Amino acid sequence: MAQHILKPLMEVPNQSLVTLIKKCTSLRHLKLIQAHMVRTGLIQDTFLASKLIESSALSPHINYSHLIFSHTHHPNTFMWNTLIRGYSLSNSPSLSLSLFQQMHSLAIPPNSFTFAFLLKSCSLLQRITEGKQIHTQITKLGLDCEVPVANGLVRLYMCCAHVENARQLFDAMTERDGISWSVVVSGYAQNGCAREALDLFGEMRCAEIEVDGFTLATVVGVCGDLGALDLGKWVHTYIDRKGVEMDVVLGSSLVDMYAKCGSLDEALGVFELMEEKDVLAWSTMIAGYAIHGCGEKALKVFAQMKRANMRPNCVTFTSVLCACSHSGLVDVGRHHFNSMRSDYGIEPQIEHYGCMVDLFCRAGLINEAHEFIEGMPIEPNVVLWRTLLSACKLHGYKELGEEIGRKIIEIDPGGGENYVLVSNVYASLGRWSSVSKVRNLMKDNRVKRRHGWSSIEVNFTLHEFVMGDESHPKSEEIYKIVDQMAKALKQEVATFFLVLYFDLSVADKRLEGISPDSANSG
């Protein structure tokens, strides 16, 4: 191959070097061309040098690209942009920001591509301060109307959790493409604004914007989180109707959505039809069975995964241990937990320890759960202690429960749910003075409990209800119906016990009329 490269270098015009550079498949070939360019003085040809830099900047050989760049006497904006882009796609995106500082100090004029690449790096690094500084420069140069730049700004603010700023920029855009919509929808989802994500997706459909697979995967994920099964099914139908490629990400999202909504048969159907399955797809199917208590089915899928020579990762084992916990498979859970390190070299993380604590607690092995937490090589978090405290309350471990209750409030004094849980434990023990102390401590620390909420999907619209909330426009009617239901339920319960009492009384009288001799003869 080296001779194949060297021969045309000596025979063809210099402009043909561009074609040869594009055909290079290894760093060795690029170095051969570079050596020829150095020997012939072509290395200072701006156009040829930029192509050589470009060929290696978007690969693992970006350091080599940077070396060529540093030996170029007068690199132009294209060269700077190429290297900045390369670092924004590498494992060292911060170096693109350093390059821009050098570029600025040398008074090299940036353009819209420069800022688009820089904003990508800021988004990955979640550098909002540098991002805002770049935003100011973009505005001064009048480049904020460029769609790629505007998209980069929206993505930056979404990645840094400045959701309102991102939406304001999106609304101010005079021109949008599919990426613009996708960035905001996915940004809403990543920041926990599920309802806003679905609302914007509805606007996207009304505007007849072409939806890509990434956006569809995001929307499907939101549907799963909210339990919006009807909308999730509609998206699945849309995918089939539009012929959207069912890649592993989109397929896994559909499996996850159906599983979270309780439609395990549909989840399995999508999973089995997936042409390509990676570790995420297998782990998602295992998790789907696990959260619904189908431990044996989850472990069966795990066995199939290993037979398919798919190596499990830490996410897979979280799902497997969760399956064991929900199905009471204590010994199986222990085996898989130990196999993480021994068979796969995976060091258990806090979520794996949490699954084991939950497994022991569900099985009533309170002392073993306590010893397990105390022997952890990493610091247990408050979630593990809360799990153990709930189990102590359920199984009557009073002294241990009191000890853990004090520890929880020390660890997380700002968590309202901690005070409520500890207070309930004291109440179950009849320790009313301690209940009062915990409640007063909660008031003194100005800790507020987060209210629970529920949702229901009607005609593709999601309605959310928060405990004690009266913000819904029809809240008065809703509460009136709830009161009627409560009264009707009380009447039904009273009637049930009255009938039961009557039936038992009749049975007693009949038994009284039966003599022992007649009963034996019968």
N, C-alpha and C positions, 0 to 999 in steps of 0.2 A: 504493500500500500504506500510505503514511503517513496519508493521509486515512481509509483503512479502519480504521486503529488509533485515530486521534484521535476519530472520530465516536462510537464506543461509549464512549470514556472520559468523554465529557460526558453520555451518556444513561443508562448502566447503573449499578446500585448498585455500591458499592465492592467488595463481595465478588466481583463478576464480574471484577475485575482479575486474580484468580488464573488464571482461564481464559485471559485475554488474554496473561498472562505465559508460560503454557505453550505458547501458539501462536506465540510470537515465534521467528523464524528468523534474526535478525541482531542485531548489537549496536545498530544504529541504532534498531530498534523498541524494544529494552529502554530505551534512553535517552529515548525519547519517553514511555514509561510512567513512568520515574523522574522526568522533569520534571514530569509531571502530579501525581505523589505529593508532590514537594517543594512545588509550588504550592498544593496542597490540604492540606498538613500530614500526609498519610498516610504519609510516609516514616518516621515514628516509630511507625507501627503494626507491632508486632513480627512478627505473622504475615505481613503483606504484604511487609515488608522481608526476612524470611527466604526467602520464595518468590522474590523478586527476586535475592537472593544465590545461591540454589540454581540458578537458571536459567542463570547465567553461570559458576558455580564449576566445573562439569564440562565446560568448553569452553576453547578457547585464550584466552578473555577473562577468565581468573581474576584478573588485575590489576584489571579493572573491578569484579569482585565484591568484591575486597579493599577497594577504594575506598568502595563502598557500606557495607561492614561497618564501616570506620573512622569513618564519619559517623553510625553508629547509636549512640544514647545508652546503651542497656542491652541489648547483644546477649545472647541466651540460649544455652544449651548447644547447641541445634540449629544455631544460626548458626556457633558455633565449630567444631562437628563438620563442617558443610558445607564450610567453608573449609579445614579440616585435610584432609578427604578430597580436595578439589580439588587441593591441593598434592601429596598422596601419589600422585595419578595424573598429575601434570604432570612437566615436566623439572626442577623444583626441589623435590624431595621434602624437602630439608633445612628448607625454610621451614615445613613442618607441625610440625617439632620446635620451632622458634622460637615458633610460635603457641601450642603447648602450654605453653611456659614462661611466656608472658604470661598464659595462661588460669589457670595454677597460682598465679601471683603475685597475681591478682585474686580468688582463692578461688572461681572458677567450678567447680562440681562436674562432673567428667568422668563418663562412663558407659561401658558396654561398647563402644559404637560409636566413641567417642573413641579407646580403646585399640586397637581393631581397625585403625583407619586409621593410627595412629602406628606400630604394629608393621609395617604394610606399608611405610612409609617407611624404617624401620630395616632391614628386609630388603633393600630395593633399594639402600640405602647401605652395607649390611653393617656397621652400627654396633652392635657387640655390647655395648659399654659402656653406651650410652644404652638399648639394648634390655633389658639386665639391670636397669637402674634402673626402667624402666617395668614390668618383670616384678614387681619388689618392690612397687610401688604397686598393681598388679593383685591381688596376693596379699593385701595389707592390706585392700583393699576387698571381697575375697571374690568377685572377678569371674573368677577363673581357671577356674571350672567352666562358664562360658558358652562354647558350642561355637565361635562365631566368634573369640573371644579366644584360646581354647586353640589353634585352628588357626593363628592369627597367631603365637603363641609358637613352635609347632613349626616353622613356616616360617622364622621368624627364626633359630632355632638351626641349621636345616639350611643356610640361606643363608650363615651364618657358619662353616660346617664343624664345628659342635659336634654331631656326629651322635648321640653317646650321650645327651646331654641332650635332644635332640629325641625320641629313641625313648622315653626315660623318661617324658616328658610325654605322649606318645601312649599308652603303656601305662596311664598313670594316669587317662586320660579315662574318665569314667563313661558318657559319651554321645559317639558319633562319627557324622559324616555322611560322604558320599562324598568331600567335600573333604579331610576328615581323612586318609583312606587315600591319596588322591591326592598330598597334600603329602609324605607320608613316602616313598612309592614314588619320586616324582620327585626328592626330596631324596637318597635313597640313590643314585640313578643319577647325579646331578650331582656327588656326592662320591666317585665311583669304587667304590661298594659295589654292584656289579652283582648279585652272588649274593643279597645281602640284599634287593635290590629285587624279584627274581624270587620269593624265598621269601615276601615279604609279599604279592605279587600272588597267589600261590597261596592264602594265608590269606583274601585278599579274595574270591576265587572261592568258597572253601568257605563263607564267611559270606554268600554270595549278595548281595554289595554291588554295586549298579549301577555299572558302570565307564564313565567318560566318555571322550570322544575324546582328551583331553589325556593321561590316564593310559595309554591304549592306545598312543598314540604313544611315550610314554616307555618302556613295556615292549618294544615292537617295536624301539626303538633299542638297548636293552640286549641283546636277542636277537641283533641284528646285531653288536654289539661282542664278544659271547661265542661267536658262531658257532652259537647254539642254533636251528638251522633248524626242527626239528620243533615246538618251542614257538612260534616265529614263525609257522609255518603254522597252528597251532591258533588263535593270536590273530587271524589273517586270517580264518579260518573263523568265529570268534566275531563279528567285525565284520560279516560278511555275514549271519550268522544273526540277529543282534540289530538289523540295519538301522541301524547306526551311520553317521552322515553321514561320507562320505569327503571331508573337506576337504583343503586343500592340505598342511597339516602332517602329518596322518595318512597321506595318500597318499605324501608324500615319505619318511616314515619307513619305510613298507613297501618302497618302491623301494630305499632304502639298506640295509635288512635283507637283502633277497634278493640284492642285489649283493655285500655283504660275505660272504655265505654261499656265493657262487659260482653262484647260480641266476639267471643274467643273463636268461634267457628269461622267467622269472616277473617279474623286475624290470621288464623292458620291457612285459610285459603289463599290470601295474598302472599304469605310466607312461602308456601309450596310452589307458587307460580313465579317467584323471583328467579331469574336465570342466574344471577350472581348473588352470592350471600357472603358477606364479610363477617368479622367477629361481632360487629355492632348488630347486624341483622339477627344472628343466632342469640345474642344476649337479650335482645328486645323480645324475642319470642319466649325465651325462658322466663323473663321478668313478667310477661303477660300472664302466664300460667301461675307464677309464684304469687302475685298480688291477689289472685282469686282463690288461693288455697289448693290449687291443683298441683301439689308437690310431686306426685309420681309422674305426671305428664311433663312437668318442667325438667325433671331429672332424665326422663326418656329423651327429650330434645337435646339435653346436655350430652348424653351418651352418643346420639347421632352426630352431634357436632364434633366430638373427638374422633369418631369413626371417619368423618369427612376430612380428617387431618387439619382441622381448623384449631389453632392454638388459642385457648381461652386467655382472657386478660383480667385485670382487676374488676372491670365492670361485670364481666361474666360471672365471676365468683360472688359478687354482691347479689346478683339475681339468684344464683344457686343456693346461697346461704339463706336468702329471704324465703325461697321455696321450702327449705327444710324447716325454717322457723314457723311458717304459716301452717305446715302440715305435721308439726310435732315430731319430726325425724331427728332426734337428738344425736344418736350415734352416727348417722349419715352426715349430719352437719359437722360434727367433730372431724370426721374423716376428710371431708372436702376442705375444711379450714386448714388442717395440717398439711394437706397435699399442695396447697398454694405455694408454700415455701419449699417443701421437699421435692415435689415433682416438676414445678414450673418456675421456681426461683422468684416468685412474686411475694414481696413483703406486704403483709396485711396492713391496711390502712384503717382509719377510724371507723369508716362505714362497715368494714368487715367485722371489727370488734363489736360494733353496735348490733349487727345481725346475730352474733353469737350470744350477746347478753339478752336480746329479745327471745332467742331460742330457749335459753335456760329459764327465763322468766315465764314464758308461756307454758313450759313444762312443769312449773312449780318448783324448780331447782334454785331456790332463792340464795341459799348459802354458796352454791357453786357459782352463781352469777356474780355474787359479791366478791368471792375469791378471784374470779376471772378478771374483774375490773381492777382490783387491787394489784394484780400481777401483770397488768399491761405494761409493755415497754414504752408506750407513748402516753401522754397525759390524757385521761378520759375527759370528755366534754360533758356539759350539763345534760345533754340529751340522754346519755347512758345512765346517769344518776336518776333522771326523771323516770326512765323505764323501770329501773330497779325499785324506785319508791312506789310507783303504781302497783307493782307486783307485791311489795310488802303490804300494802293496804288490802289487796285482794286476798292474800293468803294469811293475813293476821300476824305478820312479823312486826310487832309493835315497837320494841326497843330499837331494832335496826332501822325501822322506818323513821323514828324520831331523829336518829343520828344522821341519816341521809338527808332528811328535810333541812336540818341546820346547815349541812354542807352545801346543798343546792343554793340556798339564799346567799351564802358567802361567795360562792363561785359566780353567780349571776344575779346580783341585787336589782338589776333593772328589768328582769323578765317578769311581767305580770302573771303569766301562767304558772310560774314557780310558786308564788304566794298562794294562788288559788289551790294548787295541788297539795301543798303542805298544809294549808288550812283544812282541806277536806280530810286529810289523813288524821289530823288532830280531832276533827269532829267525829270520825268513825271510832276513835278511841274514847270519846266522851270527855276529851280534854278542852272544855269550852273556854277556860281562861287562856289557854295557849292559842285557841282560835282567835280570840279577841286581840291578843298580842300581835299575831301575824297580820291581821287586818289593819291594826293601827300602824304597824311598821310599813305596810304597803302605802298607807296614806301619808305617813311622814316622808317617805322616799318619793312621793308623787308618782307612783307607778300606776299605769293604767293597763287594764286587761284588754287585749284585742278581742273584739266581738266575733263570734262565729257567723258564717254566711252560707247561703245555699243559692242554687240557681236552677232555672228550668228553661228549656228551649221550646218555644212555640212558634211555628211557622218561620223557622230560620232566625228567629229573634231570641236573644238570650236575656232573661229577666233575672236580676240578682236581688236577693233579700238578705239584709243584715238584721241581726237580732235587735229589736227595739227601734228599727228604722221606720220613719214615716215619710221619707222623701219620695216614694213612688206615687205617681199621680192618682192611683186608685187604691192607696193604702187603706183608706177608711172602709171601702167595700171589702177589701181583702181581710182586714181584721174582723169585720162583721161576720164574714163567712167562716173564719177560723173559730170564732166564738160559738157559732151555730154548730159547727162540727164537734167542738169540745162538749157542748151540752148534749148533743145526740149520742156521742160516745159514752158519756156518763150514764145516760138513760139505758143504753144497750148493756153496759157493764152491770148496772143495777138489776136489770131484767134477767140477765144471765145468772147472777147469783141467787135471785129470787126463785127462778125455775130450778136451779141446782138444789137450793134448800128444800123446795117442795118435793123434788124427786127423792132426796135423801130421807125426808120425813116419812114419805110413803113406804120407802124401802125398809125403814126401821120398824114401822108398824107391821109390815108383812112378816118381818123376821120374828117379831115378838109373838105373832100368832102361830109360829111353827114350834112345836115341841121338839126336844132333843131326840126322842124316839122316832117321831115322824121324819125328822130331818135325816137321821141315820138310815131309816128304811128307804127314804127317797134316794 
